[in-house]
Amino acid sequence: MISILFVCTGNQFRSPIAAEAFREQLARDGRSAQWLVNSAGTWTSNGLRAPRDAMQLAQSFGVNIDSHSTRSLDKNLLEEADVILVMEAGHKESIQVEFPFTRNKVHLLSQVVEDVAYDIPDPANSRGEAREIIHELVEMVRKGAGKIYQLVENNRN
């Protein structure tokens, strides 16, 4: 089983939406049975529901996170993941400092998919731009799935 973990700050917008968009792309590509897809937050509590606007925005792009509940990032999640995709350079840096064993498996999502390193803004902090941010994130994951597959394959070898 291949395990991938998407990480953001609160695990209420970016990482659950990216994880679900990726899960749906896996299904379209006939790869679902081989993958375990999780999401977590660097600064959250376990068991919180996604905000209604996050659910509605995700749904407007065909992604359903209605059953999502937050999960705090922990050592076990990091250990089981073959690849960890983060939304911000700060996430990558803090994970690698606190958990040195992740050094070769934590990657900035934008860099993997678009070959350009940049932070994906948090819609929770940019409500006026939230729709655009979520749209770009969903498209990035869908269009970049092949690059993510390749990254995982390279990391597992």
C-alpha positions in Angstrom: 0.0 0.0 0.0 1.3 3.4 -0.9 0.6 6.2 1.7 0.5 9.9 0.9 -0.1 12.6 3.4 -1.3 16.2 2.6 -0.5 18.8 5.3 -1.6 22.3 5.9 -2.0 24.4 9.1 -5.6 23.8 10.3 -6.6 20.7 8.3 -9.8 22.5 7.5 -9.4 23.8 3.9 -6.3 23.0 1.9 -5.1 19.6 3.0 -8.5 17.9 3.2 -9.5 19.4 -0.2 -6.2 18.4 -1.8 -6.4 14.9 -0.3 -10.0 14.4 -1.5 -9.2 15.7 -5.0 -6.3 13.4 -5.2 -8.4 10.4 -3.9 -10.9 11.2 -6.7 -8.2 11.4 -9.3 -6.8 8.0 -8.1 -10.3 6.6 -8.7 -10.4 8.1 -12.2 -7.0 6.6 -12.9 -7.9 3.2 -11.6 -5.4 3.3 -8.8 -7.5 3.7 -5.6 -6.9 0.2 -4.3 -3.2 0.8 -4.1 -3.2 4.0 -2.1 -3.9 5.3 1.4 -4.6 9.1 1.3 -4.6 11.1 4.5 -4.5 14.8 5.6 -3.4 16.5 8.7 -2.7 19.9 10.2 0.4 21.3 11.9 -1.7 23.5 14.2 -5.1 22.0 14.9 -7.1 19.8 17.2 -8.5 16.4 16.4 -12.1 16.0 15.4 -13.2 19.4 14.3 -15.5 19.6 11.3 -14.5 21.5 8.2 -16.1 25.0 8.1 -19.3 25.1 6.0 -17.7 27.5 3.5 -14.9 25.1 3.0 -17.4 22.3 2.3 -19.4 24.5 -0.1 -16.3 25.8 -1.9 -14.9 22.2 -2.3 -18.3 21.0 -3.5 -18.4 23.8 -6.1 -15.4 22.1 -7.7 -16.7 18.6 -7.4 -14.8 17.7 -4.2 -16.8 16.4 -1.2 -15.2 17.0 2.2 -18.5 16.9 4.2 -17.4 13.9 6.3 -14.0 15.3 7.0 -12.8 16.0 10.6 -9.5 17.5 11.5 -6.5 15.5 12.4 -3.4 16.8 14.1 -0.1 15.9 12.5 1.8 13.3 14.6 4.8 11.0 14.3 2.7 8.0 13.3 1.2 9.7 10.3 4.6 10.9 9.2 6.2 7.5 9.6 3.5 5.7 7.6 3.6 8.2 4.7 5.7 7.4 1.7 5.4 11.1 0.6 4.3 14.1 2.5 3.0 17.1 0.5 2.8 20.4 2.3 1.2 23.7 1.3 3.8 26.1 2.7 7.6 26.2 2.9 7.2 26.8 6.7 5.3 23.5 7.0 8.2 21.7 5.3 10.8 23.3 7.4 9.1 22.7 10.7 8.3 19.1 10.0 11.9 18.4 8.9 13.3 20.1 12.0 11.0 18.3 14.4 11.1 15.0 12.6 14.4 14.6 10.9 13.5 11.2 9.5 11.1 13.0 7.1 13.8 15.0 5.4 13.6 13.1 2.1 9.9 12.6 1.9 8.5 16.1 2.7 7.8 18.2 -0.5 6.1 21.5 -1.3 3.1 20.6 -3.4 3.6 23.6 -5.8 7.2 22.5 -6.4 6.2 18.9 -7.2 3.4 19.7 -9.5 4.4 23.0 -11.1 8.2 22.9 -10.6 8.0 26.3 -8.9 8.2 26.7 -5.1 5.6 28.9 -3.6 3.2 28.8 -0.7 -0.5 28.0 -1.4 -2.4 30.7 0.6 -4.7 29.6 3.4 -8.3 30.4 2.4 -9.1 30.7 6.1 -7.0 33.9 6.1 -8.0 35.1 2.6 -11.8 34.7 2.6 -12.1 37.2 -0.3 -9.8 35.0 -2.5 -10.9 31.6 -1.1 -12.8 30.5 -4.2 -9.8 31.2 -6.4 -7.4 29.5 -4.0 -9.5 26.4 -3.8 -10.0 26.2 -7.6 -6.3 26.5 -8.2 -5.6 23.9 -5.6 -8.1 21.4 -7.0 -6.8 21.9 -10.5 -3.2 21.6 -9.3 -3.8 18.2 -7.7 -5.9 16.9 -10.6 -3.5 18.0 -13.3 -0.4 17.1 -11.3 -1.4 13.6 -10.2 1.0 12.1 -12.7 3.9 14.0 -11.2 2.8 12.9 -7.7 2.7 9.3 -8.8 6.2 9.6 -10.2 7.5 11.3 -7.0 6.1 8.4 -4.9 7.6 5.8 -7.2 11.0 7.6 -7.0 10.8 7.8 -3.2 9.9 4.2 -2.8 12.9 3.0 -4.9 
